[in-house]
Amino acid sequence: MGKLPVRIVEAWITVTYQDGTVRREQWRLATSLTDHTRYPARELVTLYHERWQAETTYFSIKATMLDGRILRSHRPEEVDQEVYALLTVYQALIRITADATTSRPSLDPDRISFTIAPETARDQVTTAAGIIPREVTLVGTIGYAILDNLLPARRRQRTKARTRKNPTSKYSKNSLQHPAIAQYYALEAEVTVMEEGLKARSKH
């Protein structure tokens, strides 16, 4: 097996919540983007902080498309069928939102509201609303609905409340480290340049 050269970026992350609570953590980011000129350390840390946006995929399926409902199937093969159906619909809606985004080159994809997509699709099916598009384009009725209901250009960073669902959960010890209600927060990153290699982290 070959070796992959990596670059280590160390940073202290300070999060200040709306209620004045402050959390401070040390991060070490290992990346194969070794060119520090092309990929500045602070930029990588900022992008890494957004990594949890991948969780919005699961949230969109569980909370938006399923509306909190559980799968109806009771047999493995039926569960497979239902899950694949959900993923197929999700992928179709995402392709539509992508087409809508690319129709406006300067549009930030973060301004797209996924909620609008299934709501508009549902209206097309149940009430025959928007069956005839404004014009024949790649955007379509769902795409236009998305573009007509964009999120604010500059959204403040927001943390979701976390609660412990099960008293025997292995995460119970962390249950008090997160806000009880959703809050906005400010993020500050202090990047450390290690010219003489890594130093052992403090265990305290």
C-alpha positions as CSV (number, residue, x, y, z in Angstrom):
1,M,0.0,0.0,0.0
2,G,1.2,3.5,-0.9
3,K,1.4,6.4,1.5
4,L,-0.7,9.5,1.2
5,P,0.9,12.8,2.3
6,V,-1.5,14.8,4.5
7,R,-1.5,18.2,6.0
8,I,-2.6,18.8,9.6
9,V,-4.4,22.0,10.5
10,E,-4.9,22.7,14.2
11,A,-7.5,25.2,15.4
12,W,-9.3,26.3,18.5
13,I,-13.0,26.8,17.8
14,T,-15.0,29.1,20.0
15,V,-18.8,29.1,19.7
16,T,-20.8,31.8,21.4
17,Y,-24.5,31.1,21.7
18,Q,-27.3,33.7,21.7
19,D,-27.8,33.2,25.4
20,G,-24.2,34.0,26.2
21,T,-23.0,30.4,26.6
22,V,-19.5,29.9,25.3
23,R,-18.0,26.6,24.1
24,R,-14.4,26.1,23.1
25,E,-12.9,23.1,21.5
26,Q,-9.6,22.1,19.8
27,W,-9.8,20.6,16.3
28,R,-7.2,18.8,14.3
29,L,-8.1,18.5,10.6
30,A,-6.2,16.0,8.4
31,T,-6.5,16.9,4.7
32,S,-4.9,15.8,1.4
33,L,-5.0,19.4,0.2
34,T,-1.4,20.1,1.0
35,D,-1.0,23.4,-0.9
36,H,-1.3,26.0,1.9
37,T,-1.3,28.8,-0.7
38,R,-4.2,27.4,-2.7
39,Y,-6.1,26.1,0.3
40,P,-5.6,28.4,3.2
41,A,-5.9,26.8,6.7
42,R,-8.7,29.2,7.9
43,E,-10.8,28.5,4.7
44,L,-10.5,24.7,5.3
45,V,-11.5,25.1,8.9
46,T,-14.5,27.2,7.9
47,L,-15.6,24.7,5.3
48,Y,-15.1,21.7,7.6
49,H,-17.4,23.4,10.1
50,E,-20.2,23.1,7.4
51,R,-19.6,19.4,7.1
52,W,-22.8,18.6,9.1
53,Q,-24.8,20.0,6.2
54,A,-24.7,16.4,5.0
55,E,-27.1,15.7,7.8
56,T,-29.7,17.8,6.1
57,T,-30.2,15.0,3.6
58,Y,-31.4,12.7,6.3
59,F,-33.4,15.4,7.9
60,S,-35.1,16.2,4.6
61,I,-36.1,12.6,4.2
62,K,-37.2,12.0,7.8
63,A,-38.7,15.3,8.8
64,T,-39.8,16.9,5.5
65,M,-40.8,14.0,3.2
66,L,-41.9,11.6,5.9
67,D,-43.2,14.4,8.1
68,G,-41.9,12.5,11.1
69,R,-43.8,9.3,10.2
70,I,-42.2,5.9,10.4
71,L,-42.0,3.5,7.5
72,R,-45.3,1.6,7.0
73,S,-43.7,-1.7,5.8
74,H,-43.3,-4.7,8.1
75,R,-41.3,-7.1,6.0
76,P,-37.6,-6.6,4.9
77,E,-38.4,-6.7,1.1
78,E,-41.2,-4.1,1.6
79,V,-38.9,-1.9,3.7
80,D,-36.3,-2.0,0.9
81,Q,-39.0,-1.0,-1.6
82,E,-40.2,1.9,0.5
83,V,-36.7,3.2,1.2
84,Y,-35.7,3.0,-2.4
85,A,-38.9,4.9,-3.3
86,L,-38.0,7.7,-0.8
87,L,-34.5,7.9,-2.1
88,T,-35.7,8.0,-5.7
89,V,-38.1,10.8,-5.0
90,Y,-35.5,12.7,-3.0
91,Q,-32.9,12.4,-5.8
92,A,-35.4,13.6,-8.3
93,L,-36.3,16.7,-6.2
94,I,-32.6,17.4,-5.7
95,R,-31.9,17.2,-9.4
96,I,-34.8,19.7,-9.9
97,T,-33.3,22.1,-7.3
98,A,-29.9,21.7,-8.9
99,D,-31.3,22.7,-12.3
100,A,-33.1,25.7,-10.7
101,T,-29.8,26.8,-9.1
102,T,-27.8,26.5,-12.3
103,S,-30.3,28.6,-14.1
104,R,-29.0,31.5,-12.1
105,P,-25.2,31.3,-12.1
106,S,-24.7,33.8,-9.2
107,L,-27.2,32.0,-6.9
108,D,-25.9,30.6,-3.7
109,P,-27.2,27.0,-3.3
110,D,-27.6,27.6,0.4
111,R,-30.6,29.8,-0.4
112,I,-32.6,26.9,-1.8
113,S,-35.4,25.7,0.4
114,F,-35.9,22.0,0.0
115,T,-39.3,22.2,1.7
116,I,-40.7,24.0,-1.3
117,A,-39.8,21.2,-3.7
118,P,-41.9,18.4,-2.1
119,E,-44.8,20.8,-1.3
120,T,-45.0,21.9,-4.9
121,A,-44.7,18.4,-6.2
122,R,-47.5,17.3,-3.9
123,D,-49.7,20.1,-5.2
124,Q,-49.1,19.0,-8.7
125,V,-50.2,15.4,-7.9
126,T,-53.1,16.1,-5.5
127,T,-54.6,19.3,-6.9
128,A,-53.3,19.3,-10.4
129,A,-51.7,22.7,-9.6
130,G,-49.0,23.9,-11.9
131,I,-49.4,21.1,-14.4
132,I,-48.9,23.5,-17.3
133,P,-45.5,25.2,-16.9
134,R,-44.9,28.9,-17.5
135,E,-42.7,28.0,-20.4
136,V,-40.8,24.9,-21.6
137,T,-37.5,25.0,-19.8
138,L,-35.3,22.8,-17.7
139,V,-36.5,24.6,-14.5
140,G,-40.2,23.6,-14.6
141,T,-43.0,24.4,-12.2
142,I,-41.2,23.1,-9.1
143,G,-38.0,24.9,-10.0
144,Y,-39.8,28.2,-10.4
145,A,-41.5,27.7,-7.1
146,I,-38.1,27.2,-5.5
147,L,-36.7,30.3,-7.1
148,D,-39.7,32.3,-6.0
149,N,-39.2,31.4,-2.4
150,L,-35.5,31.7,-1.8
151,L,-34.1,31.8,1.7
152,P,-32.3,35.1,2.9
153,A,-29.0,35.8,1.3
154,R,-27.1,35.9,4.6
155,R,-28.4,33.4,7.1
156,R,-27.1,33.5,10.6
157,Q,-25.6,30.3,11.9
158,R,-28.1,28.3,13.9
159,T,-27.7,25.3,16.2
160,K,-30.5,22.8,16.7
161,A,-31.7,21.9,20.2
162,R,-30.6,18.4,21.2
163,T,-32.5,16.4,23.8
164,R,-32.0,13.0,25.2
165,K,-34.7,10.6,24.0
166,N,-33.8,7.6,26.0
167,P,-32.5,7.8,29.7
168,T,-30.2,4.8,29.0
169,S,-28.7,6.4,25.9
170,K,-24.9,6.2,25.7
171,Y,-24.9,9.9,24.9
172,S,-26.6,10.9,28.1
173,K,-23.4,12.4,29.6
174,N,-23.4,14.9,26.7
175,S,-27.1,15.8,27.0
176,L,-26.4,19.0,29.0
177,Q,-23.6,20.3,26.7
178,H,-26.0,21.5,24.0
179,P,-28.7,24.2,24.1
180,A,-32.2,23.1,25.2
181,I,-33.7,25.3,22.5
182,A,-32.6,26.3,19.0
183,Q,-30.2,29.3,19.1
184,Y,-28.1,31.5,16.8
185,Y,-24.4,31.5,17.4
186,A,-21.2,33.2,16.4
187,L,-18.1,31.2,15.4
188,E,-14.5,32.1,15.8
189,A,-11.6,30.0,14.7
190,E,-7.9,30.4,15.8
191,V,-5.6,28.5,13.5
192,T,-2.3,27.2,14.8
193,V,0.7,26.8,12.4
194,M,2.9,23.9,13.6
195,E,6.3,24.5,12.1
196,E,8.0,21.8,14.2
197,G,5.5,19.0,13.9
198,L,2.6,17.9,16.1
199,K,2.5,18.2,19.8
200,A,0.6,15.8,22.0
201,R,-2.8,17.1,23.0
202,S,-3.6,17.8,26.6
203,K,-5.8,15.1,28.1
204,H,-7.5,17.7,30.4
